[in-house]
Amino acid sequence: MDSTDGVAPTEPVGELPPGYPRDWEADVVLRDGSVAQVRPIRPDDVRLLQEFHERQSDESIYLRFFAPLKHLSDREAQRFANVDYLQRVALIVEAGGRMVGVARYDRLTGPDGPRAEVAFNIADDFQGRGVGSVLLEHLAAIGAEAGVQEFVADVLPQNHKMMGVFTDAGFEIQRRFDDGVIALSFRIEPTEQSQAVRAAREQRAEARSMRSLLAPASIAVVGVGAQPTGLGRGVFEHLQAGGFTGTLYAVNRNIHHEIPDVTVHPSVRNLPGPVELVVVAVPAREVLQVVRDCAAREVKALVVISAGFAEAGPEGERLQAELVRTARRHGMRVAGPNSFGLINTRDDVRMNATLAPEMPGNGRFGLFAQSGALGIAVLDFADRRGLGLTDFVSTGNRADVSGNDVMQAWIDDDSTAAVGLYLESMGNPRKFSRIARRLSLQKPVIVVKSGVSSYGVPPGHRVRPTHTSPDAFKSMLRQAGVIRVENLHQMFDVAQLVVNQPIPHGPRVAIVGNSDALGALAADNAVSWGLQITHGPVNLPAECTPAQLETAVEAAFADPDVDSVVTAFMQPAIAQGIGLAAALATVSARHPKPCLTTFLGISGVTDALSAPDPRSQIERFVPSYAVPEDGVRALAAATRYGEWRATDRGAPVLPDGIDRVAAEQLVDAVLEASPGGRELTATEVRTLLAAYGIEVWPHTSVRSADEAVQVAEQLGYPVVVKSVSPLVRIQPVSSVRVDLANADAVRDAYTVLDERLAPLHANRLVVQRMATPGIPCIVATGEDPLFGPVVRFSLAGAPTEVMGDLAYRIPPLTEVDVRELINSVRAAPLLHGRGGGLAIDQGALEDLVARISVLAEQLPDVASLELNPVNTHVAGLEVLGASVTLAPPAVRTDSGRRSLPSAYLRQ
């Protein structure tokens, strides 16, 4: 059967083998931007392996097997195809319905052996396209999860490509030459270098896959009908009117109508030349056939304008999944369905493949949105502000391409100075955070997002539920350097500043104007947003001349204590106003500090407030705001971003003394006995945390006053008697007695607490050594279905239980992230000595948080963990209480191996 006309030829025959790990299946983007499939090998792949071997050159066969092996016998193929997915693991890569690569590892000393031998074989015509690198990443991640610590391989000296796969992966390679073969070995635990290599390869591949969407050499629009009001006809005419520079085709299966000066082709299969991008605007039921036609012509990407998919109900959801699977099976990326379309305003492309009749002006702002309604809104905002765009991308139901993919493309795009994303939903926040952080280091990223839960998610957008606080999402954006705003109005306020002016180097502001009221309003708003007024407000006469304005503004820019200049002017007359605006623009263009204005009568970005930069001769615009509040709020956001970008973010934390293998063995043993998970015992908690270098002070449960005294005598005075029941967390004072120095004090404390707490069933009393008096804190983490691990910090007691004063971060954390997590709670000044106390040993607290963050990142089976209380003081800290619950987790949305979101469920 032709693979373009039906089910992929490699669908399993019969039932899957026992233990088949379906979660190893993945769609991946290769180096050239095409899509391929990685999956575990199956027993029914014997014929596939033999066909693959027959296509290989003699040289490739020799480099793989160290011998001329003309044919792969049935016996050999069956041995290769039958694995146990534990001691023997094999993955294959398919592209366009045929096998293009295979890789395997075999453990050397049994099913639990820490070393495994790896081998790879890549199709001749796919070598150099990143297949080997993808397979190594996936094998290493699978092996690490299964307890493999080291890979070994024998490589012939002339096999330079395979040597490159190993040496370029970022692992520390050991090599020796033995009997004509290079023996390689390397530990597969991810390193900072290997993770950086993986992220860079992922970025290059996904950015390349976007090129066919954003800058195609040829476009076909399917569904160009006779009716001028039809969607396909509209997109085709918008491409014509916008001046698309490539080849443009019209397609409609019904060719019994004519369009003046346009040839309408009956199918993509009948086009006279190659086509890179196809815009699909036909009824949903016809889309799959169009996709198959595109596969036959090796189309690179699709924009599906058509509606009627997941947003329409279960049948539409099934159709959408099949659309994505079919497209990816043949190497295509998909924007949509239910997309508003794509725009590229650059002169060498000029593409308006949207439902909007007018293409925005060329500029330096990239825009991403999801639904069509938002597409109309954001383009309207950009037009009214006079803000030119580089790209506009709408992904509709984001069944395949998402904002993450588009951000990957903008990382390499020097023509885009800032980007804005209107996110109605978010499917993979961990990957978003990782990419946004990298992009934010180069240019501002402005995000409109009201929430992250499935509540209010648009129809057709599949997201996992989240159990964490919305504050975790806000913290994630701050951690990534993203500028979060509340609405489109604020997005464009910030955009017109950061696109047209330098990023502020600090919070010091000068205010100059010719209106006392406007100047005072600007100053009040600046102070309220945390900016510092270090120059002015300078009040010029209402009838000031351009020369007076230039002198005053020049002085503000020249002040070394000024980082930004805010101006506010009224126009006594139109002619005079034009002169004032020109003077302001001219002065601003001479200085590398940002300037904004409230120039009554002028709003947005206009030529009236523009002048060439004398150094670069590039036109610089001074953005004007209707009221000072809007401009100052935008300046405050840009200032915080500038401070974030100027701060060394540090390296990911990895404290010494961590025994991940021991921790994983404990977790595996517990889940093997209790597959559904359970709370760990006190001994198990201490063992798990000890593997991460964390000591938990033991406590002993007691059931009588005499038993409490006996334990106290064993521990040595002074001691503490307290309840460990979760019911008493809100009132810790009534559930603990401290500094008990003798038997009578212990007996009295036990009696009082038992009598008070028994009616509440909260009299779970323990005795513990008395710690150095300090400030109690809580360090916790939980595995969230959407975010993955979320680390939480707060001060224990009222700040947590009454005020809700908690801070969140998403691992992996850097040293700076850890420090900011601790210092971001409102009660943090107490840790630094505010109120007359001594400052705590923050270094010890940061080390503890770092260890918990690494544990959370490495052990997804830890459903929840809480250290409470952590007693902090000037000499260090003690962990006085800890609880851990294990549970089998969902597969994280951003795992250690590259993959696209599942076509079955948008992750």
C-alpha positions, 0 to 999 in steps of 0.5 A: 500500500502506498504510505501516502494513502493509508496507515503507515506500513510500520504499524504493529502486526498483532499485539505489542510484545510484553513490556513494550514501552510505549512512552519511548515513542516520540516524534522528533525534529531532525537537523534539516527541520523535517520530522521523524519518529523514534520508537522501540524495536518490535519482533515484527520489525524483522523484515524492516531490518532486513530491507534497511540492511539491503539499502546500506552501502558496503562501507556503512555495513563494514563500519557497523559490523566490522565485516562485509555482511552482504545480507542480514539472515532471518536468525540475525534479524530476529535476534536484533528485533527481539529485546527485553527493553531492560537488559537489551534495548533497541530504538529505530527511527522512521521517516516518510514511512521507512526505517532510517536508523537503528541504535541499541544497547546491551548491558554487559553484566546482567539486567542491572549492570551499570555498563552497556555497549552501544551500537548505531547504524544510520541510513546512508541518505540520512547521515549528517541529518542528526539521526545518530545524535537523536538516537544517542540522546534517547538511549542515554535518557532511557539508560539513565532511567534504568540505572545504566551509568556508562556507555561503551562502544568500539568504533573503527578509526575511519568512522569519523561520523560516528566518532563525531556523534559521541564526541559532540554530545557533550559527554566526557569521552574516554578513549583508547586504541586497541587492536585496530579499534578505538574503544570509547567509554563515557558516563551518561548522567547529564552534564551541564555541557551535554544539556547545553548541546541538547538544547542547542541542537533542539533549537537549531532543528526546531528553528529550521522547521519553522523556516518553511512556515515563515519564509517559504519559497513557494505556497499553494492555497487549497480551497480557492473557490469561486466565491470571493468571500471564501476563506481560501479565496481570501487568503490567496488574494491577500498573498497576491495583494501583499506581494508574496515574492515566491511562487504562488499556486491556487488549488481546488478540486472543483476546477469548473470555475475561473479566477481572472489571471489565475490557474486553478489546479485540481490537486497539490499532486498536479502542481507544475513545480515543488511547493514548500508550504500549503495553506489548507482551507477546505472542510474538515472532512477533506483535510486528511486527503489534502495532507496525503496529497501534500505528503506525495509532493514532499511538502514541508509545512501546513497551515490549516485554516479549517475549523471543525477539529478538536474544538468541535468535539470528540470526533473532531479531536480524533480527526485532529490527532490523525491530521498531526500523525499523518503530517509528521509521518511524512516529515511535515510541521502543522500550524493549526488547525483553526489557525488565523494564518501567518505573516512575514513582512520582510521585503524578501518574503512579503507573505500575508497568508492570513484572513486579514486583508491588510498586511501590517507594516514592516518593523521589528516586533514579532507577534504570536497568538493562538485563536483567530479572534485574537489574531484580529485584535493583535493586528488591530492593536499593532496598526493603531500604535504604528508598530511594525511587525516582522512576523505574526503567527497564529497556531489555532488549536496548536495541535503541533506548532506552538509558541515554543517552536516560534520562539526557537526561530526568533532566537536566531532572528536579528531582525526581530528586536522584541517578541510578544505572545498572547497565550490562551493556554500553555501545554509545556511550561517547562520547555517554555521556561527553558526557551524563553530564558534563552530568548530573553537573554537576547531580546525582551519577551512580553507575555499576556497570560491570565492563568494556567489551569484548564479552567477557561482553556479555549475549546480544542486546546488540550492541557494537563491539569495543574494542582499548584498555585497560579503564583508558581506560573508567575514565578516561572515567568520571572525566573525566565526573564519574561515581561508579564502583562495583563492585557494587549494594551499593556503588551503594546505599551511595553513593546513600543518602548523596548522596540524603539528605545534602549533597555534601561540600565537601572531604576533612576529616572529624570522627569522633564515637561511643560505641565506641572500636573503631568510631571507630578503624575509621572513622578507619583507613578514612577515612585509607585512602580519602584523607580527612583526620581533622581532628576527633576521633575523639571517644569518648563514654561507652558509656552516653552520653545524647542530650544528650551526643551532641548536644553532641559532634556539634554541636561537630563540625559547628561546627568550620570545619575539618570538611567531613563528620561520621562517627558510630558508635554502639552501643545499650545499650538499644532505648529509649535507642537511639531517643533517640540516633538522634533526637538525631543526626538533629536536629543533622544537619538543622540543618547544610549538611554531610553526616553518616552513621552506623554505628548498630548495629541500624539499617541504611539509610534509616529514620524513626528517623534522620530530622528536618525541616530547619528551613530548608526543613521537608523531612525529612532522613535520616542514612543508617546503614551496617552497618559503618563501612567501607561508609559511609566508602567511600561518603563518599570517593566523594561527596567526590571527586565534590564536588571534581570538581563544584567544579572549573572544567572549563575550555573545550575546547582549541583551540590556535592555528596549526592548519591542519586543511585541510592535514592533511586533504589529506595524509591524503586523498592517502595514502588515495587511493593506499593505500585500506587505509592505511599507516604514514607516512614520516618526511617525511609525519609531519613534514608532518602534525604541522607542520599542528598546530603540532608540530615533530619533530626530524629524524633521519637513517638511517645504515648504516655508521660512516663515514656516521654520522660524515658526518651528525654533521658536518653536524648539528654536535656533540653528537649522538645515535646510537640505534635506532628499531626497535620491538624495543628499546623495553623496553631503551632504555639499550642502544639509544642513545648520547648526548652524542657530541662528536666523530667517534671517539665517533660511530664507536665508538657506531655500531659497538657498537650495530650489533654488539649489535642486529644479532642482534636485527634491531634495528640500524635506527640513526639520528643526531640532534642532541643535545637538552637533557637532560630527562625523556622522555615518550610522548604517543600517540593511537589510533582505537578502534572503540568509543571513537573517539580515545583519548589516552595519556600516560606517562613513557618507559622503565620507567614505561611498559614495566615498570610500565604507568603510563599515563593515558588521556582521551577527546577532546574535552579541556578544559584541566583534562582535559589537566592531569589527564591528565599529573598522573594517572600515578604517575610525575608527581612526577618532572616536578615536581622530585621526586628533586632534578631541576628541574621541567619546563615543564608549560605546553609539555607541556600545549600538546603534549597539547592539539594531539595531542588536537585532531588525534585528534578531527579526523582519525579516519583517524589509526589510531595516532600516537605521539610517543616520546620527547618530551624535557621539561625546564625550558626547554620540550620537543622531539619527538625521535621520531614515528610515524603510521599511517593507516587508514580508520576505522569511523563514530564512534558519536558523530559531529558530527550528531544520530542514533539508533543504527542499527537494523541494528547497535546502535552 
